[in-house]
Amino acid sequence: EEGRCTAIAVVCRFPEDDTEEAKQLTALYQKGEGVDPVGGAEALISHLLSEATGVPCAHAPACDVFPRPDPEVSPKASAEELGRLPNTLSAL
């Protein structure tokens, strides 16, 4: 139908967590040894929006970008290193 969207890009802004535990969890994720610290919340938001609207959703965090890409980053975490919104849009 005219005027209706066919997909939704969800960019979630979460507060930065500067605790030692958060830094350790993020470092593990970047090495491919842990889970995405905010991925579960992003997935839940996308799922609920998609379920409510019937439109596919893709999500990405809008947190501070790392100063420069880390050459040791795991492929699992590489999207966060390279940029979030372009990767989200390409998934739709």
mmCIF file as gemmi writes it, N, C-alpha and C atoms, coordinates in Angstrom:
data_model
loop_
_atom_site.group_PDB
_atom_site.id
_atom_site.type_symbol
_atom_site.label_atom_id
_atom_site.label_alt_id
_atom_site.label_comp_id
_atom_site.label_asym_id
_atom_site.label_entity_id
_atom_site.label_seq_id
_atom_site.pdbx_PDB_ins_code
_atom_site.Cartn_x
_atom_site.Cartn_y
_atom_site.Cartn_z
_atom_site.occupancy
_atom_site.B_iso_or_equiv
_atom_site.pdbx_formal_charge
_atom_site.auth_seq_id
_atom_site.auth_asym_id
_atom_site.pdbx_PDB_model_num
ATOM 1 N N . GLU Axp A 1 ? 0.834 -1.173 0 1 0 ? 1 A 1
ATOM 2 C CA . GLU Axp A 1 ? 0 0 0 1 0 ? 1 A 1
ATOM 3 C C . GLU Axp A 1 ? 0.886 1.246 0 1 0 ? 1 A 1
ATOM 4 N N . GLU Axp A 2 ? 0.386 2.276 -0.642 1 0 ? 2 A 1
ATOM 5 C CA . GLU Axp A 2 ? 1.125 3.526 -0.694 1 0 ? 2 A 1
ATOM 6 C C . GLU Axp A 2 ? 1.218 4.157 0.696 1 0 ? 2 A 1
ATOM 7 N N . GLY Axp A 3 ? 2.407 4.687 1.022 1 0 ? 3 A 1
ATOM 8 C CA . GLY Axp A 3 ? 2.594 5.372 2.295 1 0 ? 3 A 1
ATOM 9 C C . GLY Axp A 3 ? 2.943 4.461 3.455 1 0 ? 3 A 1
ATOM 10 N N . ARG Axp A 4 ? 3.146 3.172 3.197 1 0 ? 4 A 1
ATOM 11 C CA . ARG Axp A 4 ? 3.497 2.242 4.275 1 0 ? 4 A 1
ATOM 12 C C . ARG Axp A 4 ? 4.959 1.849 4.144 1 0 ? 4 A 1
ATOM 13 N N . CYS Axp A 5 ? 5.624 1.684 5.262 1 0 ? 5 A 1
ATOM 14 C CA . CYS Axp A 5 ? 7.024 1.27 5.212 1 0 ? 5 A 1
ATOM 15 C C . CYS Axp A 5 ? 7.104 -0.237 5.007 1 0 ? 5 A 1
ATOM 16 N N . THR Axp A 6 ? 8.239 -0.686 4.501 1 0 ? 6 A 1
ATOM 17 C CA . THR Axp A 6 ? 8.447 -2.115 4.266 1 0 ? 6 A 1
ATOM 18 C C . THR Axp A 6 ? 9.481 -2.702 5.219 1 0 ? 6 A 1
ATOM 19 N N . ALA Axp A 7 ? 10.17 -1.849 5.968 1 0 ? 7 A 1
ATOM 20 C CA . ALA Axp A 7 ? 11.164 -2.313 6.943 1 0 ? 7 A 1
ATOM 21 C C . ALA Axp A 7 ? 11.459 -1.181 7.928 1 0 ? 7 A 1
ATOM 22 N N . ILE Axp A 8 ? 11.969 -1.569 9.096 1 0 ? 8 A 1
ATOM 23 C CA . ILE Axp A 8 ? 12.302 -0.592 10.132 1 0 ? 8 A 1
ATOM 24 C C . ILE Axp A 8 ? 13.733 -0.844 10.607 1 0 ? 8 A 1
ATOM 25 N N . ALA Axp A 9 ? 14.534 0.211 10.636 1 0 ? 9 A 1
ATOM 26 C CA . ALA Axp A 9 ? 15.872 0.145 11.231 1 0 ? 9 A 1
ATOM 27 C C . ALA Axp A 9 ? 15.774 0.718 12.642 1 0 ? 9 A 1
ATOM 28 N N . VAL Axp A 10 ? 16.125 -0.061 13.632 1 0 ? 10 A 1
ATOM 29 C CA . VAL Axp A 10 ? 16.044 0.349 15.025 1 0 ? 10 A 1
ATOM 30 C C . VAL Axp A 10 ? 17.463 0.598 15.531 1 0 ? 10 A 1
ATOM 31 N N . VAL Axp A 11 ? 17.73 1.822 15.951 1 0 ? 11 A 1
ATOM 32 C CA . VAL Axp A 11 ? 19.025 2.157 16.537 1 0 ? 11 A 1
ATOM 33 C C . VAL Axp A 11 ? 18.77 2.514 17.993 1 0 ? 11 A 1
ATOM 34 N N . CYS Axp A 12 ? 19.303 1.712 18.896 1 0 ? 12 A 1
ATOM 35 C CA . CYS Axp A 12 ? 19.047 1.855 20.333 1 0 ? 12 A 1
ATOM 36 C C . CYS Axp A 12 ? 20.217 2.547 21.017 1 0 ? 12 A 1
ATOM 37 N N . ARG Axp A 13 ? 19.921 3.57 21.768 1 0 ? 13 A 1
ATOM 38 C CA . ARG Axp A 13 ? 20.955 4.263 22.537 1 0 ? 13 A 1
ATOM 39 C C . ARG Axp A 13 ? 20.86 3.791 23.981 1 0 ? 13 A 1
ATOM 40 N N . PHE Axp A 14 ? 21.904 3.123 24.431 1 0 ? 14 A 1
ATOM 41 C CA . PHE Axp A 14 ? 21.981 2.655 25.806 1 0 ? 14 A 1
ATOM 42 C C . PHE Axp A 14 ? 22.99 3.514 26.565 1 0 ? 14 A 1
ATOM 43 N N . PRO Axp A 15 ? 22.779 3.724 27.856 1 0 ? 15 A 1
ATOM 44 C CA . PRO Axp A 15 ? 23.763 4.494 28.63 1 0 ? 15 A 1
ATOM 45 C C . PRO Axp A 15 ? 25.107 3.763 28.634 1 0 ? 15 A 1
ATOM 46 N N . GLU Axp A 16 ? 26.176 4.531 28.562 1 0 ? 16 A 1
ATOM 47 C CA . GLU Axp A 16 ? 27.503 3.929 28.636 1 0 ? 16 A 1
ATOM 48 C C . GLU Axp A 16 ? 27.721 3.399 30.048 1 0 ? 16 A 1
ATOM 49 N N . ASP Axp A 17 ? 28.296 2.23 30.152 1 0 ? 17 A 1
ATOM 50 C CA . ASP Axp A 17 ? 28.583 1.612 31.445 1 0 ? 17 A 1
ATOM 51 C C . ASP Axp A 17 ? 30.099 1.552 31.601 1 0 ? 17 A 1
ATOM 52 N N . ASP Axp A 18 ? 30.631 2.398 32.451 1 0 ? 18 A 1
ATOM 53 C CA . ASP Axp A 18 ? 32.081 2.491 32.621 1 0 ? 18 A 1
ATOM 54 C C . ASP Axp A 18 ? 32.609 1.666 33.791 1 0 ? 18 A 1
ATOM 55 N N . THR Axp A 19 ? 31.8 0.742 34.294 1 0 ? 19 A 1
ATOM 56 C CA . THR Axp A 19 ? 32.279 -0.086 35.396 1 0 ? 19 A 1
ATOM 57 C C . THR Axp A 19 ? 33.328 -1.068 34.881 1 0 ? 19 A 1
ATOM 58 N N . GLU Axp A 20 ? 34.156 -1.564 35.769 1 0 ? 20 A 1
ATOM 59 C CA . GLU Axp A 20 ? 35.187 -2.534 35.382 1 0 ? 20 A 1
ATOM 60 C C . GLU Axp A 20 ? 34.549 -3.794 34.795 1 0 ? 20 A 1
ATOM 61 N N . GLU Axp A 21 ? 33.452 -4.238 35.406 1 0 ? 21 A 1
ATOM 62 C CA . GLU Axp A 21 ? 32.779 -5.438 34.912 1 0 ? 21 A 1
ATOM 63 C C . GLU Axp A 21 ? 32.303 -5.247 33.473 1 0 ? 21 A 1
ATOM 64 N N . ALA Axp A 22 ? 31.711 -4.089 33.178 1 0 ? 22 A 1
ATOM 65 C CA . ALA Axp A 22 ? 31.227 -3.814 31.819 1 0 ? 22 A 1
ATOM 66 C C . ALA Axp A 22 ? 32.392 -3.77 30.835 1 0 ? 22 A 1
ATOM 67 N N . LYS Axp A 23 ? 33.486 -3.162 31.237 1 0 ? 23 A 1
ATOM 68 C CA . LYS Axp A 23 ? 34.664 -3.102 30.364 1 0 ? 23 A 1
ATOM 69 C C . LYS Axp A 23 ? 35.201 -4.505 30.086 1 0 ? 23 A 1
ATOM 70 N N . GLN Axp A 24 ? 35.211 -5.365 31.102 1 0 ? 24 A 1
ATOM 71 C CA . GLN Axp A 24 ? 35.687 -6.732 30.916 1 0 ? 24 A 1
ATOM 72 C C . GLN Axp A 24 ? 34.76 -7.518 29.985 1 0 ? 24 A 1
ATOM 73 N N . LEU Axp A 25 ? 33.446 -7.362 30.165 1 0 ? 25 A 1
ATOM 74 C CA . LEU Axp A 25 ? 32.483 -8.059 29.3 1 0 ? 25 A 1
ATOM 75 C C . LEU Axp A 25 ? 32.613 -7.602 27.849 1 0 ? 25 A 1
ATOM 76 N N . THR Axp A 26 ? 32.783 -6.306 27.64 1 0 ? 26 A 1
ATOM 77 C CA . THR Axp A 26 ? 32.954 -5.774 26.289 1 0 ? 26 A 1
ATOM 78 C C . THR Axp A 26 ? 34.241 -6.288 25.667 1 0 ? 26 A 1
ATOM 79 N N . ALA Axp A 27 ? 35.321 -6.311 26.456 1 0 ? 27 A 1
ATOM 80 C CA . ALA Axp A 27 ? 36.599 -6.812 25.944 1 0 ? 27 A 1
ATOM 81 C C . ALA Axp A 27 ? 36.492 -8.283 25.553 1 0 ? 27 A 1
ATOM 82 N N . LEU Axp A 28 ? 35.8 -9.078 26.347 1 0 ? 28 A 1
ATOM 83 C CA . LEU Axp A 28 ? 35.601 -10.491 26.007 1 0 ? 28 A 1
ATOM 84 C C . LEU Axp A 28 ? 34.812 -10.631 24.709 1 0 ? 28 A 1
ATOM 85 N N . TYR Axp A 29 ? 33.766 -9.838 24.567 1 0 ? 29 A 1
ATOM 86 C CA . TYR Axp A 29 ? 32.951 -9.888 23.348 1 0 ? 29 A 1
ATOM 87 C C . TYR Axp A 29 ? 33.794 -9.518 22.127 1 0 ? 29 A 1
ATOM 88 N N . GLN Axp A 30 ? 34.613 -8.493 22.255 1 0 ? 30 A 1
ATOM 89 C CA . GLN Axp A 30 ? 35.445 -8.071 21.128 1 0 ? 30 A 1
ATOM 90 C C . GLN Axp A 30 ? 36.446 -9.145 20.727 1 0 ? 30 A 1
ATOM 91 N N . LYS Axp A 31 ? 36.836 -9.985 21.668 1 0 ? 31 A 1
ATOM 92 C CA . LYS Axp A 31 ? 37.759 -11.082 21.38 1 0 ? 31 A 1
ATOM 93 C C . LYS Axp A 31 ? 37.034 -12.323 20.888 1 0 ? 31 A 1
ATOM 94 N N . GLY Axp A 32 ? 35.708 -12.284 20.863 1 0 ? 32 A 1
ATOM 95 C CA . GLY Axp A 32 ? 34.928 -13.441 20.429 1 0 ? 32 A 1
ATOM 96 C C . GLY Axp A 32 ? 34.722 -14.467 21.526 1 0 ? 32 A 1
ATOM 97 N N . GLU Axp A 33 ? 34.959 -14.072 22.768 1 0 ? 33 A 1
ATOM 98 C CA . GLU Axp A 33 ? 34.87 -14.995 23.893 1 0 ? 33 A 1
ATOM 99 C C . GLU Axp A 33 ? 33.66 -14.737 24.788 1 0 ? 33 A 1
ATOM 100 N N . GLY Axp A 34 ? 32.839 -13.776 24.446 1 0 ? 34 A 1
ATOM 101 C CA . GLY Axp A 34 ? 31.689 -13.45 25.287 1 0 ? 34 A 1
ATOM 102 C C . GLY Axp A 34 ? 30.48 -13.14 24.431 1 0 ? 34 A 1
ATOM 103 N N . VAL Axp A 35 ? 29.44 -12.672 25.085 1 0 ? 35 A 1
ATOM 104 C CA . VAL Axp A 35 ? 28.211 -12.319 24.377 1 0 ? 35 A 1
ATOM 105 C C . VAL Axp A 35 ? 28.111 -10.81 24.24 1 0 ? 35 A 1
ATOM 106 N N . ASP Axp A 36 ? 27.334 -10.367 23.269 1 0 ? 36 A 1
ATOM 107 C CA . ASP Axp A 36 ? 27.1 -8.942 23.059 1 0 ? 36 A 1
ATOM 108 C C . ASP Axp A 36 ? 26.384 -8.389 24.291 1 0 ? 36 A 1
ATOM 109 N N . PRO Axp A 37 ? 27.002 -7.413 24.974 1 0 ? 37 A 1
ATOM 110 C CA . PRO Axp A 37 ? 26.412 -6.915 26.224 1 0 ? 37 A 1
ATOM 111 C C . PRO Axp A 37 ? 25.003 -6.329 26.085 1 0 ? 37 A 1
ATOM 112 N N . VAL Axp A 38 ? 24.64 -5.766 24.943 1 0 ? 38 A 1
ATOM 113 C CA . VAL Axp A 38 ? 23.307 -5.174 24.785 1 0 ? 38 A 1
ATOM 114 C C . VAL Axp A 38 ? 22.484 -5.883 23.702 1 0 ? 38 A 1
ATOM 115 N N . GLY Axp A 39 ? 23.029 -6.915 23.105 1 0 ? 39 A 1
ATOM 116 C CA . GLY Axp A 39 ? 22.359 -7.599 21.999 1 0 ? 39 A 1
ATOM 117 C C . GLY Axp A 39 ? 20.994 -8.165 22.355 1 0 ? 39 A 1
ATOM 118 N N . GLY Axp A 40 ? 20.854 -8.698 23.556 1 0 ? 40 A 1
ATOM 119 C CA . GLY Axp A 40 ? 19.57 -9.271 23.962 1 0 ? 40 A 1
ATOM 120 C C . GLY Axp A 40 ? 18.468 -8.228 24.024 1 0 ? 40 A 1
ATOM 121 N N . ALA Axp A 41 ? 18.797 -7.066 24.573 1 0 ? 41 A 1
ATOM 122 C CA . ALA Axp A 41 ? 17.806 -5.987 24.657 1 0 ? 41 A 1
ATOM 123 C C . ALA Axp A 41 ? 17.448 -5.482 23.264 1 0 ? 41 A 1
ATOM 124 N N . GLU Axp A 42 ? 18.458 -5.342 22.403 1 0 ? 42 A 1
ATOM 125 C CA . GLU Axp A 42 ? 18.197 -4.902 21.022 1 0 ? 42 A 1
ATOM 126 C C . GLU Axp A 42 ? 17.295 -5.891 20.294 1 0 ? 42 A 1
ATOM 127 N N . ALA Axp A 43 ? 17.591 -7.159 20.458 1 0 ? 43 A 1
ATOM 128 C CA . ALA Axp A 43 ? 16.798 -8.192 19.785 1 0 ? 43 A 1
ATOM 129 C C . ALA Axp A 43 ? 15.349 -8.184 20.274 1 0 ? 43 A 1
ATOM 130 N N . LEU Axp A 44 ? 15.161 -8.005 21.567 1 0 ? 44 A 1
ATOM 131 C CA . LEU Axp A 44 ? 13.808 -7.965 22.126 1 0 ? 44 A 1
ATOM 132 C C . LEU Axp A 44 ? 13.026 -6.774 21.578 1 0 ? 44 A 1
ATOM 133 N N . ILE Axp A 45 ? 13.667 -5.6 21.528 1 0 ? 45 A 1
ATOM 134 C CA . ILE Axp A 45 ? 13.009 -4.403 20.987 1 0 ? 45 A 1
ATOM 135 C C . ILE Axp A 45 ? 12.619 -4.621 19.532 1 0 ? 45 A 1
ATOM 136 N N . SER Axp A 46 ? 13.545 -5.149 18.729 1 0 ? 46 A 1
ATOM 137 C CA . SER Axp A 46 ? 13.253 -5.4 17.314 1 0 ? 46 A 1
ATOM 138 C C . SER Axp A 46 ? 12.125 -6.404 17.15 1 0 ? 46 A 1
ATOM 139 N N . HIS Axp A 47 ? 12.18 -7.467 17.938 1 0 ? 47 A 1
ATOM 140 C CA . HIS Axp A 47 ? 11.154 -8.508 17.847 1 0 ? 47 A 1
ATOM 141 C C . HIS Axp A 47 ? 9.773 -7.953 18.187 1 0 ? 47 A 1
ATOM 142 N N . LEU Axp A 48 ? 9.686 -7.185 19.261 1 0 ? 48 A 1
ATOM 143 C CA . LEU Axp A 48 ? 8.394 -6.623 19.659 1 0 ? 48 A 1
ATOM 144 C C . LEU Axp A 48 ? 7.851 -5.642 18.611 1 0 ? 48 A 1
ATOM 145 N N . LEU Axp A 49 ? 8.734 -4.803 18.06 1 0 ? 49 A 1
ATOM 146 C CA . LEU Axp A 49 ? 8.298 -3.871 17.016 1 0 ? 49 A 1
ATOM 147 C C . LEU Axp A 49 ? 7.821 -4.611 15.771 1 0 ? 49 A 1
ATOM 148 N N . SER Axp A 50 ? 8.571 -5.616 15.375 1 0 ? 50 A 1
ATOM 149 C CA . SER Axp A 50 ? 8.202 -6.388 14.197 1 0 ? 50 A 1
ATOM 150 C C . SER Axp A 50 ? 6.882 -7.122 14.408 1 0 ? 50 A 1
ATOM 151 N N . GLU Axp A 51 ? 6.724 -7.685 15.6 1 0 ? 51 A 1
ATOM 152 C CA . GLU Axp A 51 ? 5.48 -8.393 15.921 1 0 ? 51 A 1
ATOM 153 C C . GLU Axp A 51 ? 4.28 -7.436 15.925 1 0 ? 51 A 1
ATOM 154 N N . ALA Axp A 52 ? 4.474 -6.24 16.462 1 0 ? 52 A 1
ATOM 155 C CA . ALA Axp A 52 ? 3.384 -5.263 16.562 1 0 ? 52 A 1
ATOM 156 C C . ALA Axp A 52 ? 3.015 -4.646 15.215 1 0 ? 52 A 1
ATOM 157 N N . THR Axp A 53 ? 4.011 -4.482 14.341 1 0 ? 53 A 1
ATOM 158 C CA . THR Axp A 53 ? 3.762 -3.795 13.073 1 0 ? 53 A 1
ATOM 159 C C . THR Axp A 53 ? 3.637 -4.726 11.87 1 0 ? 53 A 1
ATOM 160 N N . GLY Axp A 54 ? 4.15 -5.954 12.012 1 0 ? 54 A 1
ATOM 161 C CA . GLY Axp A 54 ? 4.159 -6.866 10.876 1 0 ? 54 A 1
ATOM 162 C C . GLY Axp A 54 ? 5.218 -6.505 9.846 1 0 ? 54 A 1
ATOM 163 N N . VAL Axp A 55 ? 6.166 -5.666 10.241 1 0 ? 55 A 1
ATOM 164 C CA . VAL Axp A 55 ? 7.215 -5.192 9.347 1 0 ? 55 A 1
ATOM 165 C C . VAL Axp A 55 ? 8.56 -5.711 9.867 1 0 ? 55 A 1
ATOM 166 N N . PRO Axp A 56 ? 9.441 -6.205 8.993 1 0 ? 56 A 1
ATOM 167 C CA . PRO Axp A 56 ? 10.749 -6.669 9.46 1 0 ? 56 A 1
ATOM 168 C C . PRO Axp A 56 ? 11.559 -5.536 10.075 1 0 ? 56 A 1
ATOM 169 N N . CYS Axp A 57 ? 12.302 -5.861 11.13 1 0 ? 57 A 1
ATOM 170 C CA . CYS Axp A 57 ? 13.134 -4.89 11.821 1 0 ? 57 A 1
ATOM 171 C C . CYS Axp A 57 ? 14.561 -5.418 11.934 1 0 ? 57 A 1
ATOM 172 N N . ALA Axp A 58 ? 15.514 -4.519 11.853 1 0 ? 58 A 1
ATOM 173 C CA . ALA Axp A 58 ? 16.911 -4.833 12.143 1 0 ? 58 A 1
ATOM 174 C C . ALA Axp A 58 ? 17.38 -3.82 13.165 1 0 ? 58 A 1
ATOM 175 N N . HIS Axp A 59 ? 18.321 -4.234 14.039 1 0 ? 59 A 1
ATOM 176 C CA . HIS Axp A 59 ? 18.725 -3.352 15.129 1 0 ? 59 A 1
ATOM 177 C C . HIS Axp A 59 ? 20.231 -3.16 15.19 1 0 ? 59 A 1
ATOM 178 N N . ALA Axp A 60 ? 20.617 -2.066 15.836 1 0 ? 60 A 1
ATOM 179 C CA . ALA Axp A 60 ? 22.026 -1.762 16.079 1 0 ? 60 A 1
ATOM 180 C C . ALA Axp A 60 ? 22.111 -0.833 17.281 1 0 ? 60 A 1
ATOM 181 N N . PRO Axp A 61 ? 23.22 -0.913 18.016 1 0 ? 61 A 1
ATOM 182 C CA . PRO Axp A 61 ? 23.387 0.006 19.137 1 0 ? 61 A 1
ATOM 183 C C . PRO Axp A 61 ? 23.884 1.369 18.666 1 0 ? 61 A 1
ATOM 184 N N . ALA Axp A 62 ? 23.614 2.384 19.446 1 0 ? 62 A 1
ATOM 185 C CA . ALA Axp A 62 ? 24.113 3.734 19.153 1 0 ? 62 A 1
ATOM 186 C C . ALA Axp A 62 ? 24.974 4.184 20.319 1 0 ? 62 A 1
ATOM 187 N N . CYS Axp A 63 ? 25.976 3.39 20.638 1 0 ? 63 A 1
ATOM 188 C CA . CYS Axp A 63 ? 26.871 3.764 21.726 1 0 ? 63 A 1
ATOM 189 C C . CYS Axp A 63 ? 28.146 4.356 21.137 1 0 ? 63 A 1
ATOM 190 N N . ASP Axp A 64 ? 29.014 4.831 22.01 1 0 ? 64 A 1
ATOM 191 C CA . ASP Axp A 64 ? 30.249 5.437 21.538 1 0 ? 64 A 1
ATOM 192 C C . ASP Axp A 64 ? 31.018 4.466 20.65 1 0 ? 64 A 1
ATOM 193 N N . VAL Axp A 65 ? 31.558 4.996 19.58 1 0 ? 65 A 1
ATOM 194 C CA . VAL Axp A 65 ? 32.357 4.191 18.664 1 0 ? 65 A 1
ATOM 195 C C . VAL Axp A 65 ? 33.768 4.109 19.21 1 0 ? 65 A 1
ATOM 196 N N . PHE Axp A 66 ? 34.376 2.959 19.054 1 0 ? 66 A 1
ATOM 197 C CA . PHE Axp A 66 ? 35.752 2.797 19.503 1 0 ? 66 A 1
ATOM 198 C C . PHE Axp A 66 ? 36.638 3.743 18.704 1 0 ? 66 A 1
ATOM 199 N N . PRO Axp A 67 ? 37.701 4.279 19.295 1 0 ? 67 A 1
ATOM 200 C CA . PRO Axp A 67 ? 38.523 5.285 18.63 1 0 ? 67 A 1
ATOM 201 C C . PRO Axp A 67 ? 39.076 4.845 17.276 1 0 ? 67 A 1
ATOM 202 N N . ARG Axp A 68 ? 39.486 3.627 17.146 1 0 ? 68 A 1
ATOM 203 C CA . ARG Axp A 68 ? 39.965 3.107 15.869 1 0 ? 68 A 1
ATOM 204 C C . ARG Axp A 68 ? 39.714 1.606 15.862 1 0 ? 68 A 1
ATOM 205 N N . PRO Axp A 69 ? 39.512 1.032 14.704 1 0 ? 69 A 1
ATOM 206 C CA . PRO Axp A 69 ? 39.282 -0.419 14.676 1 0 ? 69 A 1
ATOM 207 C C . PRO Axp A 69 ? 40.468 -1.177 15.277 1 0 ? 69 A 1
ATOM 208 N N . ASP Axp A 70 ? 40.173 -2.146 16.072 1 0 ? 70 A 1
ATOM 209 C CA . ASP Axp A 70 ? 41.18 -2.979 16.709 1 0 ? 70 A 1
ATOM 210 C C . ASP Axp A 70 ? 41.516 -4.132 15.772 1 0 ? 70 A 1
ATOM 211 N N . PRO Axp A 71 ? 42.774 -4.291 15.366 1 0 ? 71 A 1
ATOM 212 C CA . PRO Axp A 71 ? 43.126 -5.365 14.439 1 0 ? 71 A 1
ATOM 213 C C . PRO Axp A 71 ? 42.916 -6.756 15.03 1 0 ? 71 A 1
ATOM 214 N N . GLU Axp A 72 ? 42.761 -6.849 16.348 1 0 ? 72 A 1
ATOM 215 C CA . GLU Axp A 72 ? 42.569 -8.142 17.007 1 0 ? 72 A 1
ATOM 216 C C . GLU Axp A 72 ? 41.094 -8.475 17.242 1 0 ? 72 A 1
ATOM 217 N N . VAL Axp A 73 ? 40.189 -7.637 16.746 1 0 ? 73 A 1
ATOM 218 C CA . VAL Axp A 73 ? 38.768 -7.843 17.021 1 0 ? 73 A 1
ATOM 219 C C . VAL Axp A 73 ? 38.269 -9.119 16.35 1 0 ? 73 A 1
ATOM 220 N N . SER Axp A 74 ? 37.378 -9.791 17.037 1 0 ? 74 A 1
ATOM 221 C CA . SER Axp A 74 ? 36.771 -11.011 16.518 1 0 ? 74 A 1
ATOM 222 C C . SER Axp A 74 ? 35.789 -10.674 15.392 1 0 ? 74 A 1
ATOM 223 N N . PRO Axp A 75 ? 35.678 -11.532 14.385 1 0 ? 75 A 1
ATOM 224 C CA . PRO Axp A 75 ? 34.671 -11.295 13.337 1 0 ? 75 A 1
ATOM 225 C C . PRO Axp A 75 ? 33.26 -11.168 13.908 1 0 ? 75 A 1
ATOM 226 N N . LYS Axp A 76 ? 33 -11.837 15.024 1 0 ? 76 A 1
ATOM 227 C CA . LYS Axp A 76 ? 31.691 -11.786 15.683 1 0 ? 76 A 1
ATOM 228 C C . LYS Axp A 76 ? 31.342 -10.362 16.115 1 0 ? 76 A 1
ATOM 229 N N . ALA Axp A 77 ? 32.359 -9.569 16.475 1 0 ? 77 A 1
ATOM 230 C CA . ALA Axp A 77 ? 32.138 -8.217 16.972 1 0 ? 77 A 1
ATOM 231 C C . ALA Axp A 77 ? 32.494 -7.152 15.951 1 0 ? 77 A 1
ATOM 232 N N . SER Axp A 78 ? 32.852 -7.532 14.748 1 0 ? 78 A 1
ATOM 233 C CA . SER Axp A 78 ? 33.372 -6.566 13.774 1 0 ? 78 A 1
ATOM 234 C C . SER Axp A 78 ? 32.357 -5.509 13.353 1 0 ? 78 A 1
ATOM 235 N N . ALA Axp A 79 ? 31.074 -5.824 13.328 1 0 ? 79 A 1
ATOM 236 C CA . ALA Axp A 79 ? 30.072 -4.834 12.925 1 0 ? 79 A 1
ATOM 237 C C . ALA Axp A 79 ? 30.097 -3.622 13.854 1 0 ? 79 A 1
ATOM 238 N N . GLU Axp A 80 ? 30.295 -3.856 15.147 1 0 ? 80 A 1
ATOM 239 C CA . GLU Axp A 80 ? 30.353 -2.745 16.091 1 0 ? 80 A 1
ATOM 240 C C . GLU Axp A 80 ? 31.597 -1.883 15.859 1 0 ? 80 A 1
ATOM 241 N N . GLU Axp A 81 ? 32.664 -2.492 15.38 1 0 ? 81 A 1
ATOM 242 C CA . GLU Axp A 81 ? 33.893 -1.748 15.119 1 0 ? 81 A 1
ATOM 243 C C . GLU Axp A 81 ? 33.766 -0.885 13.866 1 0 ? 81 A 1
ATOM 244 N N . LEU Axp A 82 ? 33.058 -1.369 12.862 1 0 ? 82 A 1
ATOM 245 C CA . LEU Axp A 82 ? 33.024 -0.692 11.562 1 0 ? 82 A 1
ATOM 246 C C . LEU Axp A 82 ? 31.938 0.368 11.458 1 0 ? 82 A 1
ATOM 247 N N . GLY Axp A 83 ? 30.896 0.23 12.18 1 0 ? 83 A 1
ATOM 248 C CA . GLY Axp A 83 ? 29.795 1.199 12.093 1 0 ? 83 A 1
ATOM 249 C C . GLY Axp A 83 ? 28.482 0.465 12.146 1 0 ? 83 A 1
ATOM 250 N N . ARG Axp A 84 ? 27.564 1.011 12.888 1 0 ? 84 A 1
ATOM 251 C CA . ARG Axp A 84 ? 26.344 0.276 13.175 1 0 ? 84 A 1
ATOM 252 C C . ARG Axp A 84 ? 25.228 0.482 12.166 1 0 ? 84 A 1
ATOM 253 N N . LEU Axp A 85 ? 24.887 1.712 11.864 1 0 ? 85 A 1
ATOM 254 C CA . LEU Axp A 85 ? 23.723 1.957 11.017 1 0 ? 85 A 1
ATOM 255 C C . LEU Axp A 85 ? 23.886 1.372 9.599 1 0 ? 85 A 1
ATOM 256 N N . PRO Axp A 86 ? 25.025 1.524 8.922 1 0 ? 86 A 1
ATOM 257 C CA . PRO Axp A 86 ? 25.135 0.913 7.605 1 0 ? 86 A 1
ATOM 258 C C . PRO Axp A 86 ? 24.919 -0.596 7.617 1 0 ? 86 A 1
ATOM 259 N N . ASN Axp A 87 ? 25.427 -1.256 8.663 1 0 ? 87 A 1
ATOM 260 C CA . ASN Axp A 87 ? 25.236 -2.696 8.78 1 0 ? 87 A 1
ATOM 261 C C . ASN Axp A 87 ? 23.772 -3.05 9.041 1 0 ? 87 A 1
ATOM 262 N N . THR Axp A 88 ? 23.103 -2.219 9.793 1 0 ? 88 A 1
ATOM 263 C CA . THR Axp A 88 ? 21.685 -2.449 10.07 1 0 ? 88 A 1
ATOM 264 C C . THR Axp A 88 ? 20.864 -2.29 8.804 1 0 ? 88 A 1
ATOM 265 N N . LEU Axp A 89 ? 21.126 -1.222 8.059 1 0 ? 89 A 1
ATOM 266 C CA . LEU Axp A 89 ? 20.369 -0.975 6.835 1 0 ? 89 A 1
ATOM 267 C C . LEU Axp A 89 ? 20.606 -2.068 5.803 1 0 ? 89 A 1
ATOM 268 N N . SER Axp A 90 ? 21.819 -2.597 5.739 1 0 ? 90 A 1
ATOM 269 C CA . SER Axp A 90 ? 22.09 -3.635 4.74 1 0 ? 90 A 1
ATOM 270 C C . SER Axp A 90 ? 21.346 -4.925 5.059 1 0 ? 90 A 1
ATOM 271 N N . ALA Axp A 91 ? 20.924 -5.096 6.31 1 0 ? 91 A 1
ATOM 272 C CA . ALA Axp A 91 ? 20.196 -6.314 6.706 1 0 ? 91 A 1
ATOM 273 C C . ALA Axp A 91 ? 18.726 -6.246 6.321 1 0 ? 91 A 1
ATOM 274 N N . LEU Axp A 92 ? 18.254 -5.083 5.936 1 0 ? 92 A 1
ATOM 275 C CA . LEU Axp A 92 ? 16.817 -4.943 5.623 1 0 ? 92 A 1
ATOM 276 C C . LEU Axp A 92 ? 16.527 -5.152 4.155 1 0 ? 92 A 1
